Amino acid sequence: MREVGLLNHGFFKLLVGKIVDNRYKLKEVLGVGSFGAVYRAEERVADSLLRQVALKLIPPHEDVSKEKQFKELELVGHLRNIYT
């Protein structure tokens, strides 16, 4: 796993087990890059239904332009799983 400045595996590992947006439970760090980290997570779809997802958390960056951040979000938004 690549470490980039303050965004390192150790920092993002602290978030494992946390719930994001009352919907996603972070299970493990899959990778860390210059924009953030990707987690294996469980999405709560209904009271007893969980779905396995990949969730990317992107903290605010002062050294990365908003244009670059939005470009990354746009590219990720086009990803599709052939099994869904």
Distance bins in CASP14 RR format, pairs under 12 A and 6 or more apart:
PFRMAT RR
TARGET T0000
AUTHOR 0000-0000-0000
RMODE 2
METHOD distances of the structure
MODEL  1
1 7 0 0 0 0 0 1 0 0 0 0 0
1 8 0 0 0 0 1 0 0 0 0 0 0
1 9 1 0 1 0 0 0 0 0 0 0 0
1 10 0 0 0 0 1 0 0 0 0 0 0
1 11 0 0 0 0 0 1 0 0 0 0 0
1 12 0 0 0 0 1 0 0 0 0 0 0
1 13 0 0 0 0 1 0 0 0 0 0 0
1 28 0 0 0 0 0 1 0 0 0 0 0
1 29 1 0 0 1 0 0 0 0 0 0 0
1 30 0 0 0 0 1 0 0 0 0 0 0
1 31 1 0 1 0 0 0 0 0 0 0 0
1 32 1 0 1 0 0 0 0 0 0 0 0
1 33 0 0 0 0 1 0 0 0 0 0 0
1 36 0 0 0 0 0 1 0 0 0 0 0
1 37 0 0 0 0 1 0 0 0 0 0 0
1 38 0 0 0 0 0 1 0 0 0 0 0
2 8 0 0 0 0 1 0 0 0 0 0 0
2 9 0 0 0 0 1 0 0 0 0 0 0
2 12 0 0 0 0 0 1 0 0 0 0 0
2 29 0 0 0 0 0 1 0 0 0 0 0
2 31 1 0 0 1 0 0 0 0 0 0 0
2 32 1 0 0 1 0 0 0 0 0 0 0
2 33 1 0 1 0 0 0 0 0 0 0 0
2 34 0 0 0 0 1 0 0 0 0 0 0
2 35 0 0 0 0 0 1 0 0 0 0 0
2 36 0 0 0 0 0 1 0 0 0 0 0
2 37 0 0 0 0 0 1 0 0 0 0 0
3 9 1 0 0 1 0 0 0 0 0 0 0
3 10 0 0 0 0 1 0 0 0 0 0 0
3 11 0 0 0 0 1 0 0 0 0 0 0
3 12 0 0 0 0 0 1 0 0 0 0 0
3 13 0 0 0 0 0 1 0 0 0 0 0
3 29 0 0 0 0 0 1 0 0 0 0 0
3 31 0 0 0 0 0 1 0 0 0 0 0
3 32 1 0 0 1 0 0 0 0 0 0 0
3 33 0 0 0 0 1 0 0 0 0 0 0
3 34 0 0 0 0 0 1 0 0 0 0 0
3 36 0 0 0 0 0 1 0 0 0 0 0
3 37 0 0 0 0 0 1 0 0 0 0 0
4 11 0 0 0 0 0 1 0 0 0 0 0
4 12 0 0 0 0 0 1 0 0 0 0 0
4 31 0 0 0 0 0 1 0 0 0 0 0
4 32 1 0 0 1 0 0 0 0 0 0 0
4 33 1 0 1 0 0 0 0 0 0 0 0
4 34 1 0 1 0 0 0 0 0 0 0 0
4 35 0 0 0 0 1 0 0 0 0 0 0
4 36 0 0 0 0 1 0 0 0 0 0 0
4 37 0 0 0 0 0 1 0 0 0 0 0
4 59 0 0 0 0 0 1 0 0 0 0 0
4 61 0 0 0 0 0 1 0 0 0 0 0
4 63 0 0 0 0 0 1 0 0 0 0 0
4 64 0 0 0 0 0 1 0 0 0 0 0
5 11 0 0 0 0 1 0 0 0 0 0 0
5 32 0 0 0 0 0 1 0 0 0 0 0
5 33 0 0 0 0 1 0 0 0 0 0 0
5 34 0 0 0 0 1 0 0 0 0 0 0
5 36 0 0 0 0 0 1 0 0 0 0 0
5 59 0 0 0 0 0 1 0 0 0 0 0
5 61 0 0 0 0 0 1 0 0 0 0 0
5 63 0 0 0 0 1 0 0 0 0 0 0
6 12 0 0 0 0 0 1 0 0 0 0 0
6 32 0 0 0 0 0 1 0 0 0 0 0
6 33 0 0 0 0 0 1 0 0 0 0 0
6 34 0 0 0 0 0 1 0 0 0 0 0
6 36 0 0 0 0 0 1 0 0 0 0 0
6 59 0 0 0 0 1 0 0 0 0 0 0
6 61 0 0 0 0 0 1 0 0 0 0 0
6 62 0 0 0 0 0 1 0 0 0 0 0
6 63 0 0 0 0 0 1 0 0 0 0 0
7 13 0 0 0 0 0 1 0 0 0 0 0
7 15 0 0 0 0 0 1 0 0 0 0 0
7 29 0 0 0 0 0 1 0 0 0 0 0
7 31 0 0 0 0 0 1 0 0 0 0 0
7 32 1 0 0 1 0 0 0 0 0 0 0
7 33 1 0 0 1 0 0 0 0 0 0 0
7 34 1 0 0 1 0 0 0 0 0 0 0
7 35 0 0 0 0 1 0 0 0 0 0 0
7 36 1 0 1 0 0 0 0 0 0 0 0
7 37 1 0 0 1 0 0 0 0 0 0 0
7 57 0 0 0 0 0 1 0 0 0 0 0
7 58 0 0 0 0 1 0 0 0 0 0 0
7 59 1 0 0 1 0 0 0 0 0 0 0
7 60 0 0 0 0 0 1 0 0 0 0 0
7 61 0 0 0 0 1 0 0 0 0 0 0
7 63 0 0 0 0 0 1 0 0 0 0 0
7 64 0 0 0 0 0 1 0 0 0 0 0
8 14 0 0 0 0 0 1 0 0 0 0 0
8 29 0 0 0 0 0 1 0 0 0 0 0
8 31 0 0 0 0 0 1 0 0 0 0 0
8 32 1 0 0 1 0 0 0 0 0 0 0
8 33 0 0 0 0 1 0 0 0 0 0 0
8 34 0 0 0 0 0 1 0 0 0 0 0
8 36 0 0 0 0 0 1 0 0 0 0 0
8 37 0 0 0 0 1 0 0 0 0 0 0
9 15 0 0 0 0 0 1 0 0 0 0 0
9 16 0 0 0 0 0 1 0 0 0 0 0
9 28 0 0 0 0 0 1 0 0 0 0 0
9 29 1 0 0 1 0 0 0 0 0 0 0
9 30 0 0 0 0 0 1 0 0 0 0 0
9 31 1 0 0 1 0 0 0 0 0 0 0
9 32 1 0 1 0 0 0 0 0 0 0 0
9 33 0 0 0 0 1 0 0 0 0 0 0
9 36 0 0 0 0 0 1 0 0 0 0 0
9 37 1 0 0 1 0 0 0 0 0 0 0
9 38 0 0 0 0 0 1 0 0 0 0 0
9 39 0 0 0 0 0 1 0 0 0 0 0
10 16 0 0 0 0 1 0 0 0 0 0 0
10 29 0 0 0 0 1 0 0 0 0 0 0
10 31 0 0 0 0 0 1 0 0 0 0 0
10 32 0 0 0 0 1 0 0 0 0 0 0
10 37 0 0 0 0 1 0 0 0 0 0 0
11 29 0 0 0 0 1 0 0 0 0 0 0
11 32 0 0 0 0 1 0 0 0 0 0 0
11 33 0 0 0 0 0 1 0 0 0 0 0
11 36 0 0 0 0 1 0 0 0 0 0 0
11 37 0 0 0 0 1 0 0 0 0 0 0
11 57 0 0 0 0 0 1 0 0 0 0 0
11 59 0 0 0 0 1 0 0 0 0 0 0
12 18 0 0 0 0 0 1 0 0 0 0 0
12 26 0 0 0 0 1 0 0 0 0 0 0
12 28 0 0 0 0 0 1 0 0 0 0 0
12 29 1 0 1 0 0 0 0 0 0 0 0
12 30 0 0 0 0 1 0 0 0 0 0 0
12 31 0 0 0 0 1 0 0 0 0 0 0
12 32 1 0 1 0 0 0 0 0 0 0 0
12 33 0 0 0 0 1 0 0 0 0 0 0
12 35 0 0 0 0 0 1 0 0 0 0 0
12 36 1 0 0 1 0 0 0 0 0 0 0
12 37 1 1 0 0 0 0 0 0 0 0 0
12 38 0 0 0 0 1 0 0 0 0 0 0
12 39 1 0 0 1 0 0 0 0 0 0 0
12 55 0 0 0 0 0 1 0 0 0 0 0
12 56 0 0 0 0 0 1 0 0 0 0 0
12 57 1 0 0 1 0 0 0 0 0 0 0
12 58 0 0 0 0 0 1 0 0 0 0 0
12 59 0 0 0 0 1 0 0 0 0 0 0
13 26 0 0 0 0 1 0 0 0 0 0 0
13 27 0 0 0 0 0 1 0 0 0 0 0
13 28 0 0 0 0 1 0 0 0 0 0 0
13 29 1 0 1 0 0 0 0 0 0 0 0
13 30 0 0 0 0 0 1 0 0 0 0 0
13 31 0 0 0 0 0 1 0 0 0 0 0
13 32 0 0 0 0 1 0 0 0 0 0 0
13 37 0 0 0 0 1 0 0 0 0 0 0
13 39 0 0 0 0 1 0 0 0 0 0 0
14 26 0 0 0 0 0 1 0 0 0 0 0
14 29 0 0 0 0 1 0 0 0 0 0 0
14 37 0 0 0 0 0 1 0 0 0 0 0
14 39 0 0 0 0 0 1 0 0 0 0 0
14 57 0 0 0 0 0 1 0 0 0 0 0
15 24 0 0 0 0 0 1 0 0 0 0 0
15 25 0 0 0 0 0 1 0 0 0 0 0
15 26 1 0 1 0 0 0 0 0 0 0 0
15 27 0 0 0 0 0 1 0 0 0 0 0
15 28 0 0 0 0 0 1 0 0 0 0 0
15 29 0 0 0 0 1 0 0 0 0 0 0
15 32 0 0 0 0 0 1 0 0 0 0 0
15 36 0 0 0 0 0 1 0 0 0 0 0
15 37 1 0 0 1 0 0 0 0 0 0 0
15 38 0 0 0 0 0 1 0 0 0 0 0
15 39 1 0 0 1 0 0 0 0 0 0 0
15 41 0 0 0 0 0 1 0 0 0 0 0
15 55 0 0 0 0 0 1 0 0 0 0 0
15 57 1 0 0 1 0 0 0 0 0 0 0
15 59 0 0 0 0 0 1 0 0 0 0 0
16 24 0 0 0 0 0 1 0 0 0 0 0
16 25 0 0 0 0 1 0 0 0 0 0 0
16 26 1 0 1 0 0 0 0 0 0 0 0
16 27 1 0 0 1 0 0 0 0 0 0 0
16 28 1 0 1 0 0 0 0 0 0 0 0
16 29 1 0 0 1 0 0 0 0 0 0 0
16 30 0 0 0 0 0 1 0 0 0 0 0
16 37 0 0 0 0 0 1 0 0 0 0 0
16 39 1 0 0 1 0 0 0 0 0 0 0
16 40 0 0 0 0 1 0 0 0 0 0 0
16 41 0 0 0 0 1 0 0 0 0 0 0
16 42 0 0 0 0 0 1 0 0 0 0 0
16 55 0 0 0 0 0 1 0 0 0 0 0
16 57 0 0 0 0 0 1 0 0 0 0 0
17 24 0 0 0 0 0 1 0 0 0 0 0
17 25 1 0 0 1 0 0 0 0 0 0 0
17 26 1 0 1 0 0 0 0 0 0 0 0
17 27 1 0 0 1 0 0 0 0 0 0 0
17 28 0 0 0 0 1 0 0 0 0 0 0
17 29 0 0 0 0 0 1 0 0 0 0 0
17 39 0 0 0 0 1 0 0 0 0 0 0
17 40 0 0 0 0 0 1 0 0 0 0 0
17 41 0 0 0 0 1 0 0 0 0 0 0
17 42 0 0 0 0 1 0 0 0 0 0 0
17 55 0 0 0 0 0 1 0 0 0 0 0
18 24 0 0 0 0 1 0 0 0 0 0 0
18 25 1 0 0 1 0 0 0 0 0 0 0
18 26 1 0 1 0 0 0 0 0 0 0 0
18 27 0 0 0 0 0 1 0 0 0 0 0
18 29 0 0 0 0 0 1 0 0 0 0 0
18 39 0 0 0 0 1 0 0 0 0 0 0
18 41 0 0 0 0 1 0 0 0 0 0 0
18 42 0 0 0 0 0 1 0 0 0 0 0
18 55 0 0 0 0 0 1 0 0 0 0 0
18 57 0 0 0 0 1 0 0 0 0 0 0
19 25 1 0 1 0 0 0 0 0 0 0 0
19 26 1 0 0 1 0 0 0 0 0 0 0
19 27 0 0 0 0 0 1 0 0 0 0 0
19 39 0 0 0 0 0 1 0 0 0 0 0
19 41 0 0 0 0 1 0 0 0 0 0 0
19 42 0 0 0 0 1 0 0 0 0 0 0
19 43 0 0 0 0 0 1 0 0 0 0 0
19 44 0 0 0 0 1 0 0 0 0 0 0
19 55 0 0 0 0 0 1 0 0 0 0 0
20 26 1 0 0 1 0 0 0 0 0 0 0
20 27 0 0 0 0 0 1 0 0 0 0 0
20 37 0 0 0 0 0 1 0 0 0 0 0
20 39 0 0 0 0 1 0 0 0 0 0 0
20 41 1 0 0 1 0 0 0 0 0 0 0
20 42 0 0 0 0 0 1 0 0 0 0 0
20 43 0 0 0 0 1 0 0 0 0 0 0
20 44 0 0 0 0 0 1 0 0 0 0 0
20 53 0 0 0 0 0 1 0 0 0 0 0
20 55 1 0 0 1 0 0 0 0 0 0 0
20 56 0 0 0 0 0 1 0 0 0 0 0
20 57 1 0 0 1 0 0 0 0 0 0 0
20 58 0 0 0 0 0 1 0 0 0 0 0
21 41 0 0 0 0 0 1 0 0 0 0 0
21 43 0 0 0 0 1 0 0 0 0 0 0
21 44 0 0 0 0 0 1 0 0 0 0 0
21 55 0 0 0 0 1 0 0 0 0 0 0
21 57 0 0 0 0 0 1 0 0 0 0 0
22 43 0 0 0 0 0 1 0 0 0 0 0
22 44 0 0 0 0 1 0 0 0 0 0 0
23 41 0 0 0 0 1 0 0 0 0 0 0
23 42 0 0 0 0 1 0 0 0 0 0 0
23 43 1 0 0 1 0 0 0 0 0 0 0
23 44 1 0 1 0 0 0 0 0 0 0 0
23 45 0 0 0 0 1 0 0 0 0 0 0
23 46 0 0 0 0 0 1 0 0 0 0 0
23 50 0 0 0 0 0 1 0 0 0 0 0
23 51 0 0 0 0 0 1 0 0 0 0 0
23 53 0 0 0 0 1 0 0 0 0 0 0
23 55 0 0 0 0 1 0 0 0 0 0 0
24 39 0 0 0 0 1 0 0 0 0 0 0
24 40 0 0 0 0 0 1 0 0 0 0 0
24 41 1 0 1 0 0 0 0 0 0 0 0
24 42 1 0 0 1 0 0 0 0 0 0 0
24 43 1 0 1 0 0 0 0 0 0 0 0
24 44 1 0 0 1 0 0 0 0 0 0 0
24 45 0 0 0 0 0 1 0 0 0 0 0
24 50 0 0 0 0 0 1 0 0 0 0 0
24 51 0 0 0 0 1 0 0 0 0 0 0
24 52 0 0 0 0 0 1 0 0 0 0 0
24 53 1 0 0 1 0 0 0 0 0 0 0
24 54 0 0 0 0 0 1 0 0 0 0 0
24 55 1 0 1 0 0 0 0 0 0 0 0
24 56 0 0 0 0 0 1 0 0 0 0 0
24 57 0 0 0 0 1 0 0 0 0 0 0
25 39 0 0 0 0 1 0 0 0 0 0 0
25 40 0 0 0 0 1 0 0 0 0 0 0
25 41 1 0 0 1 0 0 0 0 0 0 0
25 42 1 0 1 0 0 0 0 0 0 0 0
25 43 0 0 0 0 1 0 0 0 0 0 0
25 44 1 0 0 1 0 0 0 0 0 0 0
25 50 0 0 0 0 1 0 0 0 0 0 0
25 51 0 0 0 0 0 1 0 0 0 0 0
25 52 0 0 0 0 0 1 0 0 0 0 0
25 53 0 0 0 0 0 1 0 0 0 0 0
25 55 0 0 0 0 1 0 0 0 0 0 0
26 37 0 0 0 0 1 0 0 0 0 0 0
26 38 0 0 0 0 0 1 0 0 0 0 0
26 39 1 0 1 0 0 0 0 0 0 0 0
26 40 1 0 0 1 0 0 0 0 0 0 0
26 41 1 0 1 0 0 0 0 0 0 0 0
26 42 0 0 0 0 1 0 0 0 0 0 0
26 43 0 0 0 0 0 1 0 0 0 0 0
26 53 0 0 0 0 0 1 0 0 0 0 0
26 54 0 0 0 0 0 1 0 0 0 0 0
26 55 1 0 0 1 0 0 0 0 0 0 0
26 56 0 0 0 0 0 1 0 0 0 0 0
26 57 0 0 0 0 1 0 0 0 0 0 0
27 38 0 0 0 0 0 1 0 0 0 0 0
27 39 1 0 0 1 0 0 0 0 0 0 0
27 40 1 0 1 0 0 0 0 0 0 0 0
27 41 1 0 1 0 0 0 0 0 0 0 0
27 42 1 0 0 1 0 0 0 0 0 0 0
27 43 0 0 0 0 0 1 0 0 0 0 0
27 50 0 0 0 0 0 1 0 0 0 0 0
27 52 0 0 0 0 1 0 0 0 0 0 0
27 53 0 0 0 0 1 0 0 0 0 0 0
27 54 0 0 0 0 0 1 0 0 0 0 0
27 55 0 0 0 0 1 0 0 0 0 0 0
28 37 0 0 0 0 0 1 0 0 0 0 0
28 38 0 0 0 0 0 1 0 0 0 0 0
28 39 1 0 0 1 0 0 0 0 0 0 0
28 40 1 0 1 0 0 0 0 0 0 0 0
28 41 0 0 0 0 1 0 0 0 0 0 0
28 42 0 0 0 0 0 1 0 0 0 0 0
28 52 0 0 0 0 0 1 0 0 0 0 0
28 54 0 0 0 0 0 1 0 0 0 0 0
28 55 0 0 0 0 0 1 0 0 0 0 0
29 36 0 0 0 0 0 1 0 0 0 0 0
29 37 1 0 1 0 0 0 0 0 0 0 0
29 38 1 0 0 1 0 0 0 0 0 0 0
29 39 1 0 1 0 0 0 0 0 0 0 0
29 40 0 0 0 0 1 0 0 0 0 0 0
29 41 0 0 0 0 0 1 0 0 0 0 0
29 54 0 0 0 0 0 1 0 0 0 0 0
29 55 0 0 0 0 0 1 0 0 0 0 0
29 56 0 0 0 0 0 1 0 0 0 0 0
29 57 0 0 0 0 1 0 0 0 0 0 0
30 36 0 0 0 0 0 1 0 0 0 0 0
30 37 1 0 0 1 0 0 0 0 0 0 0
30 38 1 0 1 0 0 0 0 0 0 0 0
30 39 1 0 0 1 0 0 0 0 0 0 0
30 40 1 0 1 0 0 0 0 0 0 0 0
30 41 0 0 0 0 1 0 0 0 0 0 0
30 52 0 0 0 0 0 1 0 0 0 0 0
30 53 0 0 0 0 0 1 0 0 0 0 0
30 54 1 0 0 1 0 0 0 0 0 0 0
30 55 0 0 0 0 1 0 0 0 0 0 0
30 56 0 0 0 0 1 0 0 0 0 0 0
30 57 0 0 0 0 0 1 0 0 0 0 0
31 37 1 0 1 0 0 0 0 0 0 0 0
31 38 1 0 1 0 0 0 0 0 0 0 0
31 39 0 0 0 0 1 0 0 0 0 0 0
31 40 0 0 0 0 1 0 0 0 0 0 0
31 54 0 0 0 0 1 0 0 0 0 0 0
31 55 0 0 0 0 0 1 0 0 0 0 0
31 56 0 0 0 0 1 0 0 0 0 0 0
31 57 0 0 0 0 0 1 0 0 0 0 0
32 38 1 0 0 1 0 0 0 0 0 0 0
32 39 0 0 0 0 0 1 0 0 0 0 0
32 56 0 0 0 0 0 1 0 0 0 0 0
32 57 0 0 0 0 0 1 0 0 0 0 0
32 58 0 0 0 0 0 1 0 0 0 0 0
32 59 0 0 0 0 0 1 0 0 0 0 0
33 56 0 0 0 0 1 0 0 0 0 0 0
33 57 0 0 0 0 0 1 0 0 0 0 0
33 58 0 0 0 0 0 1 0 0 0 0 0
33 59 0 0 0 0 0 1 0 0 0 0 0
33 61 0 0 0 0 0 1 0 0 0 0 0
33 64 0 0 0 0 0 1 0 0 0 0 0
33 72 0 0 0 0 0 1 0 0 0 0 0
34 58 0 0 0 0 0 1 0 0 0 0 0
34 59 0 0 0 0 0 1 0 0 0 0 0
34 61 0 0 0 0 1 0 0 0 0 0 0
34 63 0 0 0 0 1 0 0 0 0 0 0
34 64 1 0 0 1 0 0 0 0 0 0 0
34 68 0 0 0 0 1 0 0 0 0 0 0
34 69 0 0 0 0 0 1 0 0 0 0 0
34 72 0 0 0 0 1 0 0 0 0 0 0
35 56 1 0 0 1 0 0 0 0 0 0 0
35 57 0 0 0 0 1 0 0 0 0 0 0
35 58 1 0 1 0 0 0 0 0 0 0 0
35 59 0 0 0 0 1 0 0 0 0 0 0
35 60 0 0 0 0 0 1 0 0 0 0 0
35 61 1 0 0 1 0 0 0 0 0 0 0
35 63 0 0 0 0 0 1 0 0 0 0 0
35 64 1 0 0 1 0 0 0 0 0 0 0
35 65 0 0 0 0 0 1 0 0 0 0 0
35 68 0 0 0 0 1 0 0 0 0 0 0
35 69 1 0 0 1 0 0 0 0 0 0 0
35 70 0 0 0 0 0 1 0 0 0 0 0
35 71 0 0 0 0 0 1 0 0 0 0 0
35 72 1 0 1 0 0 0 0 0 0 0 0
35 73 0 0 0 0 1 0 0 0 0 0 0
35 75 0 0 0 0 0 1 0 0 0 0 0
35 76 0 0 0 0 1 0 0 0 0 0 0
36 55 0 0 0 0 0 1 0 0 0 0 0
36 56 1 0 0 1 0 0 0 0 0 0 0
36 57 1 0 0 1 0 0 0 0 0 0 0
36 58 1 0 1 0 0 0 0 0 0 0 0
36 59 1 0 0 1 0 0 0 0 0 0 0
36 60 0 0 0 0 0 1 0 0 0 0 0
36 61 0 0 0 0 1 0 0 0 0 0 0
36 64 0 0 0 0 0 1 0 0 0 0 0
36 69 0 0 0 0 0 1 0 0 0 0 0
36 72 0 0 0 0 1 0 0 0 0 0 0
36 73 0 0 0 0 0 1 0 0 0 0 0
36 76 0 0 0 0 0 1 0 0 0 0 0
37 54 0 0 0 0 0 1 0 0 0 0 0
37 55 0 0 0 0 1 0 0 0 0 0 0
37 56 1 0 0 1 0 0 0 0 0 0 0
37 57 1 0 1 0 0 0 0 0 0 0 0
37 58 0 0 0 0 1 0 0 0 0 0 0
37 59 0 0 0 0 1 0 0 0 0 0 0
38 53 0 0 0 0 0 1 0 0 0 0 0
38 54 1 0 1 0 0 0 0 0 0 0 0
38 55 1 0 0 1 0 0 0 0 0 0 0
38 56 1 0 1 0 0 0 0 0 0 0 0
38 57 0 0 0 0 1 0 0 0 0 0 0
38 58 0 0 0 0 0 1 0 0 0 0 0
38 72 0 0 0 0 0 1 0 0 0 0 0
38 76 0 0 0 0 1 0 0 0 0 0 0
38 79 0 0 0 0 0 1 0 0 0 0 0
39 52 0 0 0 0 0 1 0 0 0 0 0
39 53 0 0 0 0 1 0 0 0 0 0 0
39 54 1 0 0 1 0 0 0 0 0 0 0
39 55 1 0 1 0 0 0 0 0 0 0 0
39 56 1 0 0 1 0 0 0 0 0 0 0
39 57 1 0 0 1 0 0 0 0 0 0 0
39 58 0 0 0 0 0 1 0 0 0 0 0
40 51 0 0 0 0 0 1 0 0 0 0 0
40 52 1 0 0 1 0 0 0 0 0 0 0
40 53 1 0 0 1 0 0 0 0 0 0 0
40 54 1 0 0 1 0 0 0 0 0 0 0
40 55 0 0 0 0 1 0 0 0 0 0 0
40 56 0 0 0 0 0 1 0 0 0 0 0
41 50 0 0 0 0 1 0 0 0 0 0 0
41 51 0 0 0 0 1 0 0 0 0 0 0
41 52 1 0 0 1 0 0 0 0 0 0 0
41 53 1 0 1 0 0 0 0 0 0 0 0
41 54 1 0 0 1 0 0 0 0 0 0 0
41 55 1 0 1 0 0 0 0 0 0 0 0
41 56 0 0 0 0 1 0 0 0 0 0 0
41 57 0 0 0 0 1 0 0 0 0 0 0
42 49 0 0 0 0 0 1 0 0 0 0 0
42 50 1 0 1 0 0 0 0 0 0 0 0
42 51 1 0 0 1 0 0 0 0 0 0 0
42 52 1 0 0 1 0 0 0 0 0 0 0
42 53 1 0 0 1 0 0 0 0 0 0 0
42 54 0 0 0 0 0 1 0 0 0 0 0
42 55 0 0 0 0 1 0 0 0 0 0 0
43 49 0 0 0 0 1 0 0 0 0 0 0
43 50 1 0 0 1 0 0 0 0 0 0 0
43 51 1 0 1 0 0 0 0 0 0 0 0
43 52 1 0 0 1 0 0 0 0 0 0 0
43 53 1 0 1 0 0 0 0 0 0 0 0
43 54 0 0 0 0 0 1 0 0 0 0 0
43 55 1 0 0 1 0 0 0 0 0 0 0
44 50 1 0 0 1 0 0 0 0 0 0 0
44 51 0 0 0 0 1 0 0 0 0 0 0
44 52 0 0 0 0 0 1 0 0 0 0 0
44 53 0 0 0 0 0 1 0 0 0 0 0
45 51 1 0 1 0 0 0 0 0 0 0 0
45 52 0 0 0 0 0 1 0 0 0 0 0
45 53 0 0 0 0 1 0 0 0 0 0 0
51 81 0 0 0 0 0 1 0 0 0 0 0
51 83 0 0 0 0 0 1 0 0 0 0 0
51 84 0 0 0 0 1 0 0 0 0 0 0
52 81 0 0 0 0 0 1 0 0 0 0 0
52 83 0 0 0 0 0 1 0 0 0 0 0
52 84 0 0 0 0 0 1 0 0 0 0 0
53 79 0 0 0 0 0 1 0 0 0 0 0
53 81 0 0 0 0 1 0 0 0 0 0 0
53 84 0 0 0 0 0 1 0 0 0 0 0
54 76 0 0 0 0 1 0 0 0 0 0 0
54 79 0 0 0 0 1 0 0 0 0 0 0
54 81 0 0 0 0 1 0 0 0 0 0 0
55 76 0 0 0 0 0 1 0 0 0 0 0
56 69 0 0 0 0 0 1 0 0 0 0 0
56 72 0 0 0 0 1 0 0 0 0 0 0
56 73 0 0 0 0 1 0 0 0 0 0 0
56 75 0 0 0 0 0 1 0 0 0 0 0
56 76 1 0 0 1 0 0 0 0 0 0 0
56 77 0 0 0 0 0 1 0 0 0 0 0
56 79 0 0 0 0 0 1 0 0 0 0 0
57 76 0 0 0 0 0 1 0 0 0 0 0
58 64 0 0 0 0 1 0 0 0 0 0 0
58 66 0 0 0 0 0 1 0 0 0 0 0
58 68 0 0 0 0 0 1 0 0 0 0 0
58 69 1 0 0 1 0 0 0 0 0 0 0
58 70 0 0 0 0 0 1 0 0 0 0 0
58 71 0 0 0 0 0 1 0 0 0 0 0
58 72 1 0 0 1 0 0 0 0 0 0 0
58 73 1 0 0 1 0 0 0 0 0 0 0
58 76 0 0 0 0 1 0 0 0 0 0 0
59 69 0 0 0 0 0 1 0 0 0 0 0
60 66 0 0 0 0 1 0 0 0 0 0 0
60 69 0 0 0 0 1 0 0 0 0 0 0
61 68 0 0 0 0 1 0 0 0 0 0 0
61 69 1 0 0 1 0 0 0 0 0 0 0
61 72 0 0 0 0 0 1 0 0 0 0 0
62 69 0 0 0 0 0 1 0 0 0 0 0
63 69 0 0 0 0 0 1 0 0 0 0 0
64 70 0 0 0 0 0 1 0 0 0 0 0
64 71 0 0 0 0 0 1 0 0 0 0 0
64 72 0 0 0 0 1 0 0 0 0 0 0
65 71 0 0 0 0 1 0 0 0 0 0 0
65 72 0 0 0 0 0 1 0 0 0 0 0
66 72 0 0 0 0 0 1 0 0 0 0 0
66 73 0 0 0 0 0 1 0 0 0 0 0
67 73 0 0 0 0 0 1 0 0 0 0 0
67 74 0 0 0 0 0 1 0 0 0 0 0
68 74 0 0 0 0 0 1 0 0 0 0 0
68 75 0 0 0 0 0 1 0 0 0 0 0
69 75 0 0 0 0 0 1 0 0 0 0 0
69 76 0 0 0 0 0 1 0 0 0 0 0
70 76 0 0 0 0 0 1 0 0 0 0 0
70 77 0 0 0 0 0 1 0 0 0 0 0
71 77 0 0 0 0 0 1 0 0 0 0 0
71 78 0 0 0 0 0 1 0 0 0 0 0
72 78 0 0 0 0 0 1 0 0 0 0 0
72 79 0 0 0 0 0 1 0 0 0 0 0
73 79 0 0 0 0 0 1 0 0 0 0 0
END
